[in-house]
Amino acid sequence: METTYANCKCWKKPFEPPKGCFEYCAAKILLYSKPSELQDYFDLSIELAYKIFDLTANDTLLKLTDYKGLVTDQEYQEISMKLSYISNSGWDWITTTFKARVEAEESVYA
């Protein structure tokens, strides 16, 4: 059975359910992150962090693969790798700041 995005718990380690949520959760993390957070918690270059920030102004990027063609192949690989191997400080940010931002937005639309 295919995972629907509504079932994804992006602040659980690893993303839950584990099958089918990485693409969605990675894109959601990029959407809710400030450039400094992408640099500090996910070790992305500041140039790439600002490029992602500019791209996420268009919140139609629902999956990580939606970034293909908008970033270079090398940048896409960097993003994918960094979000596949998240540090402890990255997970701390996800379980606090990111989760609070997502829940705040969801409560507005509930």
C-alpha positions as CSV (number, residue, x, y, z in Angstrom):
1,M,0.0,0.0,0.0
2,E,1.4,3.4,-0.9
3,T,2.0,6.0,1.8
4,T,-0.1,9.2,1.5
5,Y,1.6,12.4,2.6
6,A,-1.0,12.9,5.3
7,N,0.4,9.9,7.1
8,C,4.0,11.2,7.1
9,K,5.4,12.1,10.5
10,C,8.4,14.3,9.4
11,W,9.7,14.9,12.9
12,K,10.0,11.2,13.7
13,K,13.4,9.5,13.3
14,P,13.5,8.1,10.7
15,F,10.6,9.8,8.9
16,E,7.5,7.7,9.5
17,P,6.2,5.7,7.9
18,P,9.7,4.9,6.5
19,K,8.5,3.9,3.1
20,G,7.3,6.8,1.0
21,C,7.9,9.8,3.3
22,F,11.5,10.8,2.6
23,E,10.7,12.8,-0.6
24,Y,7.8,14.6,1.1
25,C,9.6,15.3,4.4
26,A,12.8,16.5,2.8
27,A,10.8,19.0,0.7
28,K,8.8,20.1,3.7
29,I,12.0,20.6,5.7
30,L,13.4,22.8,2.9
31,L,10.2,24.8,2.8
32,Y,10.2,25.5,6.5
33,S,13.9,26.3,6.9
34,K,15.6,29.6,6.9
35,P,18.9,29.8,5.0
36,S,20.9,29.9,8.3
37,E,19.2,26.8,9.5
38,L,19.9,24.9,6.3
39,Q,23.6,25.9,6.8
40,D,23.8,25.3,10.6
41,Y,21.7,22.1,10.9
42,F,22.1,20.4,7.5
43,D,25.5,21.6,6.5
44,L,24.5,23.1,3.2
45,S,26.5,25.9,1.7
46,I,25.1,29.3,2.3
47,E,24.8,29.9,-1.4
48,L,22.7,26.8,-1.8
49,A,20.7,27.6,1.3
50,Y,19.7,31.0,-0.2
51,K,18.9,29.4,-3.5
52,I,16.6,26.9,-1.8
53,F,15.0,29.7,0.2
54,D,14.2,31.6,-3.0
55,L,12.8,28.5,-4.6
56,T,10.5,27.7,-1.7
57,A,8.7,31.0,-2.1
58,N,6.8,28.9,-4.6
59,D,5.4,26.3,-2.2
60,T,4.3,24.0,-5.0
61,L,7.5,22.0,-4.4
62,L,5.9,19.0,-2.6
63,K,8.6,16.4,-3.1
64,L,12.4,16.6,-3.2
65,T,12.4,15.4,-6.8
66,D,10.4,18.6,-7.6
67,Y,13.7,20.5,-7.1
68,K,15.3,18.6,-10.1
69,G,15.9,21.0,-12.9
70,L,15.6,24.0,-10.5
71,V,19.0,23.2,-8.9
72,T,22.1,21.7,-10.6
73,D,22.6,17.9,-10.5
74,Q,25.4,18.4,-8.0
75,E,23.3,20.7,-5.8
76,Y,20.4,18.1,-5.9
77,Q,22.8,15.3,-4.8
78,E,24.2,17.5,-2.0
79,I,20.6,18.2,-0.7
80,S,19.6,14.6,-1.0
81,M,22.7,13.3,0.8
82,K,22.5,15.9,3.6
83,L,18.9,15.1,4.3
84,S,19.5,11.4,4.1
85,Y,22.1,11.6,6.9
86,I,20.8,14.2,9.4
87,S,23.0,15.0,12.3
88,N,21.8,15.0,15.9
89,S,21.6,18.8,16.0
90,G,19.5,18.6,12.7
91,W,17.1,16.1,14.4
92,D,16.9,18.4,17.4
93,W,15.9,21.2,15.2
94,I,13.4,19.0,13.3
95,T,11.7,17.8,16.6
96,T,11.4,21.3,18.0
97,T,11.5,24.3,15.6
98,F,10.3,22.5,12.5
99,K,7.6,20.6,14.3
100,A,6.3,23.8,15.9
101,R,6.2,25.6,12.6
102,V,4.3,22.8,10.9
103,E,1.9,22.4,13.7
104,A,1.3,26.2,13.9
105,E,0.4,26.2,10.1
106,E,-1.8,23.2,10.4
107,S,-3.7,24.7,13.3
108,V,-4.5,27.7,11.1
109,Y,-6.1,25.5,8.5
110,A,-7.8,23.0,10.9
